[in-house]
């Protein structure tokens, strides 16, 4: 999942010209779509490549806190957005209520729900991550997203960007890895998940300029993973 934080139409064209084969989904980060000129033109461009697009979860939260949930659905319809992110990283939503929004939105499209807080002081214990992820998948989320922000310094990471390894590994005892998108904007974070879960691990919040370097790392064409996929008998 690539995070577009305000690319121009021409920048998006350039990005797609080299990275398109390695991109599965585009997120228009946080609330950037609301202030992006030529938004429809850019959405049309992404659609010519058959790429699903969704608005960042912060925009969903901005509508929700203003009691404009129905307006949010209408805006998604108006822009032809049929992937939606349900998150509660910036506001507090009772979890049963959050799952209710997930259920309602599955009638309008594919739902991705984000677990974890953007507040670094709000530490969620592993059993709670598992409980929340299970409930959201049961409510209809196609994927759960493990929160990290665009900087990769909260949620599943410490403030330094270091992976909270115990948390990640405990989550994986209960939640299938293929149902999780790990936000991993930093190279060391991407490497950790490739080593842990293999070259096809679901990674999110990837910068447009980092798609090709990440793909090289996924297949052992970067020093960090050069020997990872070699036949050890021949190496």
N, C-alpha and C positions, 0 to 999 in steps of 0.2 A: 504494500500500500504506500503510494507516494503522496507526500504532503505538499500541495501547491499553496504557498502562503501569499499569493498575489502575482503570479506570473502574468506578463502581458500575453496577448494572443500570439505575437511573434516569438516570444520566449517559449511559450508552450509548443509551438510548431517545431522550434529547434530541439527542444527536449524530446519530443516524440520521434523526431527524425532519427535519433540514435538509440533511444531507450525503449521505444514502444514494445518490442518483443518480450521485454522482461518486466512489464508493468501489468498488474492485475486489476488495480482499482485506484482511483484518484480521490483524495480528500481535499476539499477546499478548506484549509485550516481555520480553526476556531470561527470567528465571525467575519473572515476576510471577504466572503462572497457578497456580504451586504454592502461593502464599500468598493467593490471591484467594477470599474467601468467595463463596458463591452462584455458583461458576464454571459449573456446569451450566445454571443459569438464564440466565446471560449468553450462553453458547454457544447455547442454544435461541433466544434473542432474535436473535442474529446470523443464525441459520439461517432464521428466518422471513423474512429479507430475501434469502435465497439467497446469502449472502456466505461465501466460503471463509475459514476461520480456521486459523491455525497457531501453535504455541508457538515462542517465540524460540529461536534457535540455542544460546544459553547453556544452556538447560535440557537440550538434547540433549547438550551437552558435559559437563554436570554428571553425567548418567547414564553417559556413556561412560567418563569418567575413573574411575568406580567399578565398571567392568566390568559395567554393567547395561543393555547395549544391548537385550537381549530384553525387559527390563522397560519400557524406553522405548516399544518397539513396542506392548506390551500396554496401557500407559497411553493411548497415542494411540487404540488400538482402543476402550478402555473409554469414552473421552470422545467418540468418533465423529469424531476428527480425521483427515482424509485428505489434508491438506497437511502436509508436514514440511520443516523447514529443517536442512540439514547444514552445520555451520560448524566452524571451528577457530581462532576469533579469540582464545580464552582458553587453549587447550591446544595442544600440538604433536601432530599426527597425521601419520605418513608419508603422502604424497599418494596413493600407490597404495591404501593402506588406506582413506583417505577416499573415494576413488572406489568402493571395494568397498562401503562403507556406502550410498553413493548407489544403486548397483545393487540392493542388497538392499531398500532402501526403496521403489524404484519398483514393487515387487510389492505394496506396501501403499497407495500413493497417489502424489500429485504431489509431486515433490521440487524444492525451491528450495535452491541451495547458495550459500554466501557465501564470497567470496574477499577476503582482506585480514586484517591483524592489528589487534587492539585496542590493541596496544603501539605507541605513537607512535615509539619508537626503532627499531622493526623496519620498515625501509624495503624494500619489495619492488620490484625493477626492473621496468620495463614489459614486457620480454620474458617475465618470469616470470609476471606477471599473465595475459598472453595464453596462455601454456602451461597454466597452472592452469585458466583458464576453458574452454579448448578441451577439456581432459581431462574436466572435470566435465560439460560438455554431452554429450560422447560417452558418459559413464557413465550418462546418463539424466536429468540435471537439465533441467527445463522452462525455468527461468530461472537465471542466475547473478546474485547480488546483489553489488554493489560496496560493500564495507565502509566505514562512516563513523561508527559508533556513533550513539547517539541525540542526541549533541551536534554531530555533524558536524565533528569536529576530528582525525580520523585517517584512514588508508587513502588514499582518493582526494583527501583534503584535507590541507592543512598545519594546524599547530596553531592558526593564526589563523582557520581556516575557509575560507581561500582555496583554490580548486580547483587541483589539480595538472594544469594544462591539457595539458602535454606528455604526461603519462601517459594521460589520458582520450582524447586524440586518437590516440595510438598504439594503445590498446586497440581503438578503432573501426576501425583499418585491417584488423583480423583477426577481430573478433567482431561479429556483426550486432547493431546497436543494439536491435532488437526483442527480443533474447534477454537483455538486461541490465536489471536494476532498479537504478537509481542511488539510493543512500540520500542524501537531500537535505533534512535537517530545517530548514535555514536559508533564508530568502527569497532571498538573493543566489545561493545554490547552485541553487535551483529556477529562477531567472531564467536562469542560465548555461546550463542544459540545455535550457530552452525555446528560447532563442536559437540554441543549437547544433543541436538535433535536432528542433525543431518542437513544436507544441502537444500532441501525443499521446505525448511521451516518457514512459517508465516511471519513476516517481519513488516512492521508499519512505521509511519512517520519518517520514511526515507526521503531525503532531499533529492530533488530532480537531478542535481549534479552528481549524486552518489549512487545512482542506479547501476551504471556500468561498472564502477569499482566494486560494488557489492556483488554483482553477477560474476565478476572475475574471481572474487573470494569464494563464492558458493561452489565453484567448480575447480578449485585448486590452481588457479592462474594468478595467484597473488602470494607473496612470501608467507603470509600468515597461515595459509592453508595448503601450501605447496605439497607437503608430504601427507596431508590428511587422507587423500583418496588414492594414494599410490598402493599398489600391491606390495606389501612389505617383503615378500619373498624375492621380488625383482629389484626392489629399491636398494 
